[in-house]
């Protein structure tokens, strides 16, 4: 398993999530770190994944990435 750094400039934290933009549906999908780097995908650390927001008119779909306390 290879760790990739967060794709945010100035942030060197290890990535824990992958953000993928689905242009056809105007959706930003945040999910577990993908095994391989994909086009239109951005690796994010836990901090940046939590802060991610979609551009206006887009919706963010969050999969369970980090342990969530909901329930
Ligand atoms: Zn980061």
PDB file of the backbone (N, CA, C, O) and the ligand in Angstrom, with CONECT records:
HET     ZN  A 101       1
ATOM      1  N   UNK A   1       0.842  -1.183   0.000  1.00  0.00           N
ATOM      2  CA  UNK A   1       0.000   0.000   0.000  1.00  0.00           C
ATOM      3  C   UNK A   1       0.877   1.233   0.000  1.00  0.00           C
ATOM      4  O   UNK A   1       1.726   1.407   0.874  1.00  0.00           O
ATOM      5  N   UNK A   2       0.671   2.068  -0.965  1.00  0.00           N
ATOM      6  CA  UNK A   2       1.505   3.259  -1.066  1.00  0.00           C
ATOM      7  C   UNK A   2       0.711   4.477  -0.640  1.00  0.00           C
ATOM      8  O   UNK A   2      -0.441   4.665  -1.030  1.00  0.00           O
ATOM      9  N   UNK A   3       1.348   5.285   0.158  1.00  0.00           N
ATOM     10  CA  UNK A   3       0.687   6.509   0.604  1.00  0.00           C
ATOM     11  C   UNK A   3       0.963   7.649  -0.355  1.00  0.00           C
ATOM     12  O   UNK A   3       2.090   7.854  -0.805  1.00  0.00           O
ATOM     13  N   UNK A   4      -0.081   8.376  -0.650  1.00  0.00           N
ATOM     14  CA  UNK A   4       0.107   9.563  -1.478  1.00  0.00           C
ATOM     15  C   UNK A   4      -0.188  10.782  -0.617  1.00  0.00           C
ATOM     16  O   UNK A   4      -1.019  10.730   0.289  1.00  0.00           O
ATOM     17  N   UNK A   5       0.487  11.856  -0.904  1.00  0.00           N
ATOM     18  CA  UNK A   5       0.234  13.064  -0.113  1.00  0.00           C
ATOM     19  C   UNK A   5      -1.039  13.756  -0.562  1.00  0.00           C
ATOM     20  O   UNK A   5      -1.525  13.553  -1.674  1.00  0.00           O
ATOM     21  N   UNK A   6      -1.558  14.570   0.324  1.00  0.00           N
ATOM     22  CA  UNK A   6      -2.693  15.427   0.002  1.00  0.00           C
ATOM     23  C   UNK A   6      -2.339  16.279  -1.217  1.00  0.00           C
ATOM     24  O   UNK A   6      -1.206  16.744  -1.342  1.00  0.00           O
ATOM     25  N   UNK A   7      -3.292  16.480  -2.100  1.00  0.00           N
ATOM     26  CA  UNK A   7      -2.985  17.213  -3.334  1.00  0.00           C
ATOM     27  C   UNK A   7      -3.053  18.726  -3.166  1.00  0.00           C
ATOM     28  O   UNK A   7      -2.731  19.479  -4.085  1.00  0.00           O
ATOM     29  N   UNK A   8      -3.478  19.164  -1.976  1.00  0.00           N
ATOM     30  CA  UNK A   8      -3.490  20.606  -1.739  1.00  0.00           C
ATOM     31  C   UNK A   8      -2.061  21.112  -1.620  1.00  0.00           C
ATOM     32  O   UNK A   8      -1.236  20.541  -0.906  1.00  0.00           O
ATOM     33  N   UNK A   9      -1.789  22.195  -2.334  1.00  0.00           N
ATOM     34  CA  UNK A   9      -0.465  22.777  -2.251  1.00  0.00           C
ATOM     35  C   UNK A   9      -0.235  23.279  -0.831  1.00  0.00           C
ATOM     36  O   UNK A   9      -1.149  23.801  -0.193  1.00  0.00           O
ATOM     37  N   UNK A  10       0.946  23.125  -0.360  1.00  0.00           N
ATOM     38  CA  UNK A  10       1.384  23.485   0.994  1.00  0.00           C
ATOM     39  C   UNK A  10       0.935  22.493   2.049  1.00  0.00           C
ATOM     40  O   UNK A  10       1.248  22.664   3.228  1.00  0.00           O
ATOM     41  N   UNK A  11       0.219  21.473   1.655  1.00  0.00           N
ATOM     42  CA  UNK A  11      -0.216  20.466   2.628  1.00  0.00           C
ATOM     43  C   UNK A  11       0.505  19.163   2.309  1.00  0.00           C
ATOM     44  O   UNK A  11       0.378  18.646   1.199  1.00  0.00           O
ATOM     45  N   UNK A  12       1.245  18.633   3.244  1.00  0.00           N
ATOM     46  CA  UNK A  12       1.990  17.405   2.989  1.00  0.00           C
ATOM     47  C   UNK A  12       1.454  16.218   3.750  1.00  0.00           C
ATOM     48  O   UNK A  12       2.111  15.181   3.846  1.00  0.00           O
ATOM     49  N   UNK A  13       0.259  16.370   4.291  1.00  0.00           N
ATOM     50  CA  UNK A  13      -0.312  15.276   5.064  1.00  0.00           C
ATOM     51  C   UNK A  13      -0.672  14.099   4.161  1.00  0.00           C
ATOM     52  O   UNK A  13      -0.974  14.286   2.983  1.00  0.00           O
ATOM     53  N   UNK A  14      -0.640  12.908   4.706  1.00  0.00           N
ATOM     54  CA  UNK A  14      -1.014  11.753   3.890  1.00  0.00           C
ATOM     55  C   UNK A  14      -2.486  11.799   3.503  1.00  0.00           C
ATOM     56  O   UNK A  14      -3.339  12.190   4.301  1.00  0.00           O
ATOM     57  N   UNK A  15      -2.771  11.398   2.278  1.00  0.00           N
ATOM     58  CA  UNK A  15      -4.153  11.412   1.798  1.00  0.00           C
ATOM     59  C   UNK A  15      -4.927  10.229   2.372  1.00  0.00           C
ATOM     60  O   UNK A  15      -4.414   9.114   2.470  1.00  0.00           O
ATOM     61  N   UNK A  16      -6.156  10.499   2.742  1.00  0.00           N
ATOM     62  CA  UNK A  16      -7.010   9.432   3.255  1.00  0.00           C
ATOM     63  C   UNK A  16      -8.276   9.298   2.415  1.00  0.00           C
ATOM     64  O   UNK A  16      -9.040   8.346   2.575  1.00  0.00           O
ATOM     65  N   UNK A  17      -8.489  10.249   1.528  1.00  0.00           N
ATOM     66  CA  UNK A  17      -9.716  10.235   0.738  1.00  0.00           C
ATOM     67  C   UNK A  17      -9.438  10.703  -0.682  1.00  0.00           C
ATOM     68  O   UNK A  17      -8.449  11.390  -0.941  1.00  0.00           O
ATOM     69  N   UNK A  18     -10.299  10.332  -1.576  1.00  0.00           N
ATOM     70  CA  UNK A  18     -10.174  10.775  -2.961  1.00  0.00           C
ATOM     71  C   UNK A  18     -11.447  11.504  -3.364  1.00  0.00           C
ATOM     72  O   UNK A  18     -12.559  11.009  -3.184  1.00  0.00           O
ATOM     73  N   UNK A  19     -11.248  12.689  -3.910  1.00  0.00           N
ATOM     74  CA  UNK A  19     -12.371  13.488  -4.377  1.00  0.00           C
ATOM     75  C   UNK A  19     -12.428  13.389  -5.897  1.00  0.00           C
ATOM     76  O   UNK A  19     -11.459  13.693  -6.593  1.00  0.00           O
ATOM     77  N   UNK A  20     -13.564  12.963  -6.389  1.00  0.00           N
ATOM     78  CA  UNK A  20     -13.720  12.788  -7.828  1.00  0.00           C
ATOM     79  C   UNK A  20     -14.840  13.684  -8.331  1.00  0.00           C
ATOM     80  O   UNK A  20     -15.915  13.742  -7.735  1.00  0.00           O
ATOM     81  N   UNK A  21     -14.587  14.369  -9.412  1.00  0.00           N
ATOM     82  CA  UNK A  21     -15.618  15.225  -9.996  1.00  0.00           C
ATOM     83  C   UNK A  21     -16.311  14.496 -11.130  1.00  0.00           C
ATOM     84  O   UNK A  21     -15.678  14.040 -12.082  1.00  0.00           O
ATOM     85  N   UNK A  22     -17.619  14.396 -11.007  1.00  0.00           N
ATOM     86  CA  UNK A  22     -18.406  13.764 -12.061  1.00  0.00           C
ATOM     87  C   UNK A  22     -19.108  14.888 -12.806  1.00  0.00           C
ATOM     88  O   UNK A  22     -20.181  15.351 -12.417  1.00  0.00           O
ATOM     89  N   UNK A  23     -18.470  15.309 -13.883  1.00  0.00           N
ATOM     90  CA  UNK A  23     -18.947  16.501 -14.587  1.00  0.00           C
ATOM     91  C   UNK A  23     -20.336  16.334 -15.174  1.00  0.00           C
ATOM     92  O   UNK A  23     -21.116  17.286 -15.209  1.00  0.00           O
ATOM     93  N   UNK A  24     -20.645  15.158 -15.627  1.00  0.00           N
ATOM     94  CA  UNK A  24     -21.940  14.926 -16.255  1.00  0.00           C
ATOM     95  C   UNK A  24     -23.089  15.167 -15.286  1.00  0.00           C
ATOM     96  O   UNK A  24     -24.167  15.610 -15.682  1.00  0.00           O
ATOM     97  N   UNK A  25     -22.845  14.869 -14.005  1.00  0.00           N
ATOM     98  CA  UNK A  25     -23.907  14.998 -13.006  1.00  0.00           C
ATOM     99  C   UNK A  25     -23.682  16.169 -12.056  1.00  0.00           C
ATOM    100  O   UNK A  25     -24.438  16.347 -11.101  1.00  0.00           O
ATOM    101  N   UNK A  26     -22.637  16.978 -12.314  1.00  0.00           N
ATOM    102  CA  UNK A  26     -22.298  18.069 -11.404  1.00  0.00           C
ATOM    103  C   UNK A  26     -22.208  17.583  -9.963  1.00  0.00           C
ATOM    104  O   UNK A  26     -22.790  18.164  -9.047  1.00  0.00           O
ATOM    105  N   UNK A  27     -21.475  16.521  -9.798  1.00  0.00           N
ATOM    106  CA  UNK A  27     -21.329  15.935  -8.481  1.00  0.00           C
ATOM    107  C   UNK A  27     -19.852  15.837  -8.113  1.00  0.00           C
ATOM    108  O   UNK A  27     -19.006  15.510  -8.946  1.00  0.00           O
ATOM    109  N   UNK A  28     -19.563  16.130  -6.846  1.00  0.00           N
ATOM    110  CA  UNK A  28     -18.230  15.897  -6.312  1.00  0.00           C
ATOM    111  C   UNK A  28     -18.359  14.735  -5.336  1.00  0.00           C
ATOM    112  O   UNK A  28     -19.056  14.838  -4.327  1.00  0.00           O
ATOM    113  N   UNK A  29     -17.701  13.657  -5.633  1.00  0.00           N
ATOM    114  CA  UNK A  29     -17.843  12.455  -4.810  1.00  0.00           C
ATOM    115  C   UNK A  29     -16.595  12.266  -3.961  1.00  0.00           C
ATOM    116  O   UNK A  29     -15.483  12.129  -4.471  1.00  0.00           O
ATOM    117  N   UNK A  30     -16.812  12.262  -2.656  1.00  0.00           N
ATOM    118  CA  UNK A  30     -15.712  12.072  -1.723  1.00  0.00           C
ATOM    119  C   UNK A  30     -15.785  10.662  -1.161  1.00  0.00           C
ATOM    120  O   UNK A  30     -16.758  10.290  -0.506  1.00  0.00           O
ATOM    121  N   UNK A  31     -14.764   9.901  -1.420  1.00  0.00           N
ATOM    122  CA  UNK A  31     -14.777   8.508  -0.973  1.00  0.00           C
ATOM    123  C   UNK A  31     -13.426   8.074  -0.461  1.00  0.00           C
ATOM    124  O   UNK A  31     -12.502   8.882  -0.365  1.00  0.00           O
ATOM    125  N   UNK A  32     -13.306   6.813  -0.135  1.00  0.00           N
ATOM    126  CA  UNK A  32     -12.030   6.294   0.354  1.00  0.00           C
ATOM    127  C   UNK A  32     -10.929   6.499  -0.691  1.00  0.00           C
ATOM    128  O   UNK A  32     -11.192   6.580  -1.891  1.00  0.00           O
ATOM    129  N   UNK A  33      -9.723   6.578  -0.213  1.00  0.00           N
ATOM    130  CA  UNK A  33      -8.589   6.780  -1.107  1.00  0.00           C
ATOM    131  C   UNK A  33      -8.562   5.691  -2.175  1.00  0.00           C
ATOM    132  O   UNK A  33      -8.595   4.498  -1.877  1.00  0.00           O
ATOM    133  N   UNK A  34      -8.502   6.137  -3.420  1.00  0.00           N
ATOM    134  CA  UNK A  34      -8.506   5.168  -4.509  1.00  0.00           C
ATOM    135  C   UNK A  34      -7.147   4.477  -4.601  1.00  0.00           C
ATOM    136  O   UNK A  34      -6.123   5.026  -4.194  1.00  0.00           O
ATOM    137  N   UNK A  35      -7.163   3.284  -5.134  1.00  0.00           N
ATOM    138  CA  UNK A  35      -5.934   2.492  -5.226  1.00  0.00           C
ATOM    139  C   UNK A  35      -4.952   3.113  -6.197  1.00  0.00           C
ATOM    140  O   UNK A  35      -3.740   3.079  -5.984  1.00  0.00           O
ATOM    141  N   UNK A  36      -5.483   3.672  -7.253  1.00  0.00           N
ATOM    142  CA  UNK A  36      -4.619   4.302  -8.248  1.00  0.00           C
ATOM    143  C   UNK A  36      -5.110   5.709  -8.527  1.00  0.00           C
ATOM    144  O   UNK A  36      -6.294   6.015  -8.380  1.00  0.00           O
ATOM    145  N   UNK A  37      -4.195   6.545  -8.926  1.00  0.00           N
ATOM    146  CA  UNK A  37      -4.604   7.911  -9.227  1.00  0.00           C
ATOM    147  C   UNK A  37      -5.426   7.909 -10.508  1.00  0.00           C
ATOM    148  O   UNK A  37      -5.070   7.271 -11.499  1.00  0.00           O
ATOM    149  N   UNK A  38      -6.524   8.633 -10.461  1.00  0.00           N
ATOM    150  CA  UNK A  38      -7.414   8.678 -11.612  1.00  0.00           C
ATOM    151  C   UNK A  38      -7.549  10.096 -12.126  1.00  0.00           C
ATOM    152  O   UNK A  38      -7.370  11.058 -11.379  1.00  0.00           O
ATOM    153  N   UNK A  39      -7.866  10.224 -13.408  1.00  0.00           N
ATOM    154  CA  UNK A  39      -8.094  11.559 -13.957  1.00  0.00           C
ATOM    155  C   UNK A  39      -9.272  12.220 -13.235  1.00  0.00           C
ATOM    156  O   UNK A  39     -10.228  11.547 -12.852  1.00  0.00           O
ATOM    157  N   UNK A  40      -9.198  13.505 -13.058  1.00  0.00           N
ATOM    158  CA  UNK A  40     -10.265  14.264 -12.405  1.00  0.00           C
ATOM    159  C   UNK A  40     -10.427  13.876 -10.944  1.00  0.00           C
ATOM    160  O   UNK A  40     -11.466  14.161 -10.348  1.00  0.00           O
ATOM    161  N   UNK A  41      -9.429  13.237 -10.357  1.00  0.00           N
ATOM    162  CA  UNK A  41      -9.524  12.864  -8.953  1.00  0.00           C
ATOM    163  C   UNK A  41      -8.420  13.555  -8.162  1.00  0.00           C
ATOM    164  O   UNK A  41      -7.298  13.725  -8.640  1.00  0.00           O
ATOM    165  N   UNK A  42      -8.770  13.947  -6.944  1.00  0.00           N
ATOM    166  CA  UNK A  42      -7.818  14.631  -6.094  1.00  0.00           C
ATOM    167  C   UNK A  42      -7.731  13.912  -4.771  1.00  0.00           C
ATOM    168  O   UNK A  42      -8.746  13.620  -4.139  1.00  0.00           O
ATOM    169  N   UNK A  43      -6.505  13.625  -4.352  1.00  0.00           N
ATOM    170  CA  UNK A  43      -6.303  12.974  -3.066  1.00  0.00           C
ATOM    171  C   UNK A  43      -6.290  14.029  -1.977  1.00  0.00           C
ATOM    172  O   UNK A  43      -5.646  15.068  -2.118  1.00  0.00           O
ATOM    173  N   UNK A  44      -6.992  13.767  -0.903  1.00  0.00           N
ATOM    174  CA  UNK A  44      -7.075  14.740   0.185  1.00  0.00           C
ATOM    175  C   UNK A  44      -6.786  14.091   1.530  1.00  0.00           C
ATOM    176  O   UNK A  44      -7.126  12.932   1.768  1.00  0.00           O
ATOM    177  N   UNK A  45      -6.151  14.864   2.404  1.00  0.00           N
ATOM    178  CA  UNK A  45      -5.933  14.389   3.761  1.00  0.00           C
ATOM    179  C   UNK A  45      -7.248  14.527   4.536  1.00  0.00           C
ATOM    180  O   UNK A  45      -8.235  15.062   4.032  1.00  0.00           O
ATOM    181  N   UNK A  46      -7.230  14.037   5.751  1.00  0.00           N
ATOM    182  CA  UNK A  46      -8.459  14.038   6.540  1.00  0.00           C
ATOM    183  C   UNK A  46      -8.990  15.453   6.762  1.00  0.00           C
ATOM    184  O   UNK A  46     -10.193  15.704   6.685  1.00  0.00           O
ATOM    185  N   UNK A  47      -8.064  16.369   7.038  1.00  0.00           N
ATOM    186  CA  UNK A  47      -8.463  17.741   7.312  1.00  0.00           C
ATOM    187  C   UNK A  47      -9.106  18.384   6.090  1.00  0.00           C
ATOM    188  O   UNK A  47     -10.162  19.008   6.190  1.00  0.00           O
ATOM    189  N   UNK A  48      -8.470  18.229   4.953  1.00  0.00           N
ATOM    190  CA  UNK A  48      -9.011  18.865   3.758  1.00  0.00           C
ATOM    191  C   UNK A  48     -10.254  18.147   3.240  1.00  0.00           C
ATOM    192  O   UNK A  48     -11.134  18.770   2.646  1.00  0.00           O
ATOM    193  N   UNK A  49     -10.321  16.855   3.464  1.00  0.00           N
ATOM    194  CA  UNK A  49     -11.517  16.123   3.044  1.00  0.00           C
ATOM    195  C   UNK A  49     -12.732  16.628   3.818  1.00  0.00           C
ATOM    196  O   UNK A  49     -13.829  16.741   3.271  1.00  0.00           O
ATOM    197  N   UNK A  50     -12.521  16.929   5.087  1.00  0.00           N
ATOM    198  CA  UNK A  50     -13.625  17.396   5.923  1.00  0.00           C
ATOM    199  C   UNK A  50     -14.090  18.787   5.509  1.00  0.00           C
ATOM    200  O   UNK A  50     -15.248  19.152   5.714  1.00  0.00           O
ATOM    201  N   UNK A  51     -13.184  19.553   4.929  1.00  0.00           N
ATOM    202  CA  UNK A  51     -13.518  20.935   4.558  1.00  0.00           C
ATOM    203  C   UNK A  51     -14.005  21.069   3.129  1.00  0.00           C
ATOM    204  O   UNK A  51     -14.394  22.156   2.701  1.00  0.00           O
ATOM    205  N   UNK A  52     -13.985  19.995   2.405  1.00  0.00           N
ATOM    206  CA  UNK A  52     -14.327  20.079   0.994  1.00  0.00           C
ATOM    207  C   UNK A  52     -15.742  20.559   0.774  1.00  0.00           C
ATOM    208  O   UNK A  52     -16.691  20.080   1.394  1.00  0.00           O
ATOM    209  N   UNK A  53     -15.861  21.521  -0.128  1.00  0.00           N
ATOM    210  CA  UNK A  53     -17.196  21.948  -0.524  1.00  0.00           C
ATOM    211  C   UNK A  53     -17.226  22.014  -2.040  1.00  0.00           C
ATOM    212  O   UNK A  53     -16.196  22.218  -2.683  1.00  0.00           O
ATOM    213  N   UNK A  54     -18.376  21.846  -2.587  1.00  0.00           N
ATOM    214  CA  UNK A  54     -18.503  21.797  -4.036  1.00  0.00           C
ATOM    215  C   UNK A  54     -18.695  23.193  -4.600  1.00  0.00           C
ATOM    216  O   UNK A  54     -19.184  24.083  -3.904  1.00  0.00           O
ATOM    217  N   UNK A  55     -18.321  23.389  -5.835  1.00  0.00           N
ATOM    218  CA  UNK A  55     -18.611  24.662  -6.497  1.00  0.00           C
ATOM    219  C   UNK A  55     -20.114  24.900  -6.546  1.00  0.00           C
ATOM    220  O   UNK A  55     -20.903  23.966  -6.406  1.00  0.00           O
ATOM    221  N   UNK A  56     -20.500  26.133  -6.742  1.00  0.00           N
ATOM    222  CA  UNK A  56     -21.915  26.460  -6.791  1.00  0.00           C
ATOM    223  C   UNK A  56     -22.615  25.642  -7.869  1.00  0.00           C
ATOM    224  O   UNK A  56     -22.131  25.515  -8.994  1.00  0.00           O
ATOM    225  N   UNK A  57     -23.743  25.101  -7.502  1.00  0.00           N
ATOM    226  CA  UNK A  57     -24.501  24.314  -8.467  1.00  0.00           C
ATOM    227  C   UNK A  57     -24.132  22.839  -8.455  1.00  0.00           C
ATOM    228  O   UNK A  57     -24.739  22.023  -9.147  1.00  0.00           O
ATOM    229  N   UNK A  58     -23.125  22.516  -7.653  1.00  0.00           N
ATOM    230  CA  UNK A  58     -22.707  21.120  -7.553  1.00  0.00           C
ATOM    231  C   UNK A  58     -23.147  20.562  -6.215  1.00  0.00           C
ATOM    232  O   UNK A  58     -23.357  21.298  -5.252  1.00  0.00           O
ATOM    233  N   UNK A  59     -23.280  19.271  -6.175  1.00  0.00           N
ATOM    234  CA  UNK A  59     -23.560  18.646  -4.889  1.00  0.00           C
ATOM    235  C   UNK A  59     -22.394  17.751  -4.500  1.00  0.00           C
ATOM    236  O   UNK A  59     -21.708  17.177  -5.347  1.00  0.00           O
ATOM    237  N   UNK A  60     -22.195  17.651  -3.193  1.00  0.00           N
ATOM    238  CA  UNK A  60     -21.122  16.803  -2.683  1.00  0.00           C
ATOM    239  C   UNK A  60     -21.729  15.519  -2.136  1.00  0.00           C
ATOM    240  O   UNK A  60     -22.658  15.543  -1.329  1.00  0.00           O
ATOM    241  N   UNK A  61     -21.191  14.417  -2.589  1.00  0.00           N
ATOM    242  CA  UNK A  61     -21.629  13.128  -2.074  1.00  0.00           C
ATOM    243  C   UNK A  61     -20.486  12.565  -1.247  1.00  0.00           C
ATOM    244  O   UNK A  61     -19.398  12.303  -1.760  1.00  0.00           O
ATOM    245  N   UNK A  62     -20.748  12.384   0.027  1.00  0.00           N
ATOM    246  CA  UNK A  62     -19.694  11.877   0.910  1.00  0.00           C
ATOM    247  C   UNK A  62     -19.936  10.425   1.250  1.00  0.00           C
ATOM    248  O   UNK A  62     -20.990  10.057   1.769  1.00  0.00           O
ATOM    249  N   UNK A  63     -18.961   9.618   0.955  1.00  0.00           N
ATOM    250  CA  UNK A  63     -19.035   8.233   1.404  1.00  0.00           C
ATOM    251  C   UNK A  63     -18.378   8.182   2.769  1.00  0.00           C
ATOM    252  O   UNK A  63     -17.725   9.138   3.190  1.00  0.00           O
ATOM    253  N   UNK A  64     -18.546   7.093   3.441  1.00  0.00           N
ATOM    254  CA  UNK A  64     -17.905   6.976   4.743  1.00  0.00           C
ATOM    255  C   UNK A  64     -16.409   6.810   4.542  1.00  0.00           C
ATOM    256  O   UNK A  64     -15.944   5.803   4.008  1.00  0.00           O
ATOM    257  N   UNK A  65     -15.686   7.790   4.969  1.00  0.00           N
ATOM    258  CA  UNK A  65     -14.237   7.736   4.814  1.00  0.00           C
ATOM    259  C   UNK A  65     -13.582   7.546   6.158  1.00  0.00           C
ATOM    260  O   UNK A  65     -12.789   6.629   6.366  1.00  0.00           O
ATOM    261  N   UNK A  66     -13.933   8.433   7.064  1.00  0.00           N
ATOM    262  CA  UNK A  66     -13.360   8.367   8.394  1.00  0.00           C
ATOM    263  C   UNK A  66     -14.385   7.733   9.313  1.00  0.00           C
ATOM    264  O   UNK A  66     -15.569   7.663   8.982  1.00  0.00           O
ATOM    265  N   UNK A  67     -13.943   7.284  10.430  1.00  0.00           N
ATOM    266  CA  UNK A  67     -14.882   6.725  11.388  1.00  0.00           C
ATOM    267  C   UNK A  67     -15.907   7.781  11.694  1.00  0.00           C
ATOM    268  O   UNK A  67     -15.563   8.857  12.183  1.00  0.00           O
ATOM    269  N   UNK A  68     -17.154   7.497  11.419  1.00  0.00           N
ATOM    270  CA  UNK A  68     -18.123   8.532  11.720  1.00  0.00           C
ATOM    271  C   UNK A  68     -18.943   8.145  12.928  1.00  0.00           C
ATOM    272  O   UNK A  68     -19.284   6.981  13.140  1.00  0.00           O
ATOM    273  N   UNK A  69     -19.245   9.151  13.704  1.00  0.00           N
ATOM    274  CA  UNK A  69     -19.886   8.923  14.987  1.00  0.00           C
ATOM    275  C   UNK A  69     -21.396   8.976  14.870  1.00  0.00           C
ATOM    276  O   UNK A  69     -22.105   8.919  15.875  1.00  0.00           O
ATOM    277  N   UNK A  70     -21.884   9.082  13.661  1.00  0.00           N
ATOM    278  CA  UNK A  70     -23.330   9.162  13.483  1.00  0.00           C
ATOM    279  C   UNK A  70     -23.993   7.856  13.877  1.00  0.00           C
ATOM    280  O   UNK A  70     -23.427   6.771  13.744  1.00  0.00           O
ATOM    281  N   UNK A  71     -25.208   8.002  14.364  1.00  0.00           N
ATOM    282  CA  UNK A  71     -25.922   6.774  14.671  1.00  0.00           C
ATOM    283  C   UNK A  71     -26.472   6.796  16.039  1.00  0.00           C
ATOM    284  O   UNK A  71     -27.109   5.831  16.464  1.00  0.00           O
TER     285      UNK A  71
HETATM  286 ZN    ZN A 101      -4.404  18.333   3.126  1.00  0.00          ZN
END
